[in-house]
């Protein structure tokens, strides 16, 4: 959805329209009619990118060269729906792209091609996603003819190295100031732009777009402070300094601008320092 929450066509659809290619957007691939349609198209290979669902076995067996997935992690690390966020949240310094042959399991298939890149300091998920999408596209263009020719074979994943990237919900973004400030800073990067990180102040949601951790702090978790003219919140341990934030219903602003307009922020407290259910 774009501005006004109106549905927007994905870039692949727009390009297909330009090329006068037929377009099908079924709500589910489990319907018999949809599966029959795909069989009638007789694809040699099916390519999946950022789909987020497991393909039914009836689809997996249609193309003779199989179904190929472009996954944004170094499998078997971070199988699942949020590989980019999970890599940043865990403090990984490298990630990458894996091109795999799909199986019934979630991201369990053998790997055709894998390449890595560094996660840059202070890089958030949105920024990393853009770099990975470029790498994935380049790798896919190289991999497809190699798979067609039989020159590229797939290698099984090492199950001992498996980790999982769960489906994220908006509620997952609530900052828990009983955690170390260093981890909260990773969360802000990992969850930007979605599901975003936030805390509640004066019954209002404050979304934190950029933040960094400072070791110095002798206050109890959730105490609101000022640090070098920027708002900060004490954690356990450390201090989370809020570089850029977005109060509910307002535009993105720098932390010092927010503090100038919120004089009562200093020396207050966040009462909900722990996520609901934790």
Secondary structure by P-SEA (a helix, b strand, c coil): ccccccccccaaaaaaaaaccccccccccccaaaaaaaaaacccbbbbccccccccccccccccccccccccccccccccccaaaaaaaacccbbbbbbbbcccccccccccbbbbbbbcccccaaaaaaaaaaaaaaaaaacaaaaaaccbbbbbccccbbbbbcccccccccccccccaaaaaaaaaaaccccbbbbbcccbbbbbccccccccccccccbbbbcccbbbbbcccbbbbbcbbbccccccccaaaaaaaccccccccccccccccc
